[in-house]
Amino acid sequence: MLEKDTPRGEVAVLSRTQKVLKKPGTVQVARGMSLFGEHSAGWFALGLLGAAVDRERRKDWLVASAGVVGAHAASIAVKRVVRRRRPDHPSVEVLVGTPSRLSFPSSHATSTTAAAVIYSGLTGRNLVPALVPPMLASRLLLGVHYPTDVLAGAALGGVLGGLIRRKLTKKR
């Protein structure tokens, strides 16, 4: 059922996105991304791997990893304040399970963007274009977020990731 506070336009964009992207291979990839990003665990693990491999900057990688988890925690806090329900409309198919019914902001978008921003600073490569758009699109494809959920999550992750990245680069 369409919530009274959910703009019809968001449901239309979500439904259209699913129609365009939904193919067996893309759904499988999106589900894998969902599992990887759950509770920011995959991004945290990559940060720990960075700490293990880059011994010279081990502390930076550990701070970065903690920052990704912190960004995820911040998104959960915002979810609990906003309390927006996940999409529930006949034109939207939910293609993956979720740990809660809360939708705004997308925690996957938050932690992915934070990881991309922070890890870009540590690797010297801009990871944002390669990591963020696919994760945002996957959340829409799976039918678990409205477009504004993923955009807000990306914005939150970008701000928090930027603050942590700045702190890491200042100390060098």
N, C-alpha and C positions, 0 to 999 in steps of 0.2 A: 504494500500500500504506500502511496506517495505521501510523505510527510508534508504538513502544511508549510514548514519552514525550508523545505528543499525546493529550489527553483526547478521548474519543469525543464528548463534548458539544460540543466546538469544531467538529468535523466536521459534526455535526448542525446547529448554528447556521449554519455556512457554507453547507451544502447548502440549508437552508431559505431563507436570505437570497437565494441565487441563484434559487430557484424563485419567490419573491415578486417580485423586482426585474427578472428577466431578460426584457426586451422589446427588440426591435430598436433603438428610440430610446434606451433607457437604456444599453444596451451601447455604442452609438456615443458617447454623451456620456461614459461612464466611460472609454472608450479615449482620448478627447480629453483628459480630465483626467489620465490616466496619462501621456500624452505631455507635457502642460504641466508636470507635477510631476517628470518624470524628472530626476534629479540636481539638483533644486531650481531648474532653469534658468528656468522661467516666473516663479517668485517672485523670483528674482534680477533678472530683466529688469524686473519691475514696480518693484522697488526702485530700479533705475537710472533708470527713467522718472520716479519720484518725485524723484530727485536732479536730473534735468534740468528738471523743471517747478517744483519748490519750491526756488528758488535760495537763499532765506534759510536753509533747513535742509538744504542739500545734504550737508554732512558727516554729519548725523544719518541721512539716507537711505542714504548709502554705508556707514555703520557698520551700519545695519539690514540692508542687503543682504548684507554680509559675515557678519552674524550668522545669517542664514537658511542660507547656505552652510555655516557652521560647525556649525549644528544638524544639517544633512544629514550632514556628515562625522562628527559624533559618533554618529549612528545607524549609520553604516557600521562604525565601530570596535566598537560593541556587537554588531552582527551577526557580526563576525569572531570575537568572543569566545564568544558564545552558540552560533553555528553551527546554529541550528534550520533545518531544511529546509522549503521551501515545501509547501503542501498537495499531496498526491498520494494521492487516494482516488477510487474509481469514482463516487461520488456528487457529486464536485466537478469542474466543467468549468473549465479554465484558458482564459480568453478573450483574453489578451494576453501578449506575450513580456516577459521580464524580463532585466535584465543579470546577475543572479546567481541561484543556487539558495537563497540565504539569505533567511530570512523575518522574524526577530525582532530588532529592532522594525521596523515599516514606516517606511521612509525617507520615503515620500510623506506619511504621517501626521505624522512629525516635522517636516519642513520646512514643510508647510502650516500646522500649528499654530503653529510659531515665527513664520512670516510673518504669520499672522492676529493674533497677540498683539502683535508688534512694530509692524506697520503700523497696528494699531488706535490705538496711542499717538501715532503721527504724523498720522493722519487725524482723530482725535477721534471716530471711529465704532467701535463694537464689531463687528468683522468676524468674530469667532470663530463665532457661530451660522450665518452664511451660508456660510463657507468650510470649516470643519472637518468637520461631519457628512457633507456630500456626498462629500468626499474619502475619509473612512473607509469609507462605504458602497460607494464605487466599488471599493475594494481587495477588499472581500468579494465584490461582484458579479462582478468579474473572476477570482475564484478564486485570487488570488495571495497571500493572507494569511489567517491565522486571526484570530478576533476579538481574542485577547490581543495579537497583533502590532500591530494598529491602535490598541488602547487604550494599549499601552506606548509606541508612537511618539507618540501625542498627548500623553501625560504628559511624555515627554522633551522634545518641542517646546515644551510649555507652560512647563516649568521654565526651559529655556534662553532661550526668548523672553521670559519674565518678567524674567529677570536682565538681559538686554540692554535691555529696555524701561525697567527701573528705572534703569539706568545713563544712558540717554538723557534721562530726565525729571529726574534729579538735577542734571544740569549746567545746567539752565535756570534 
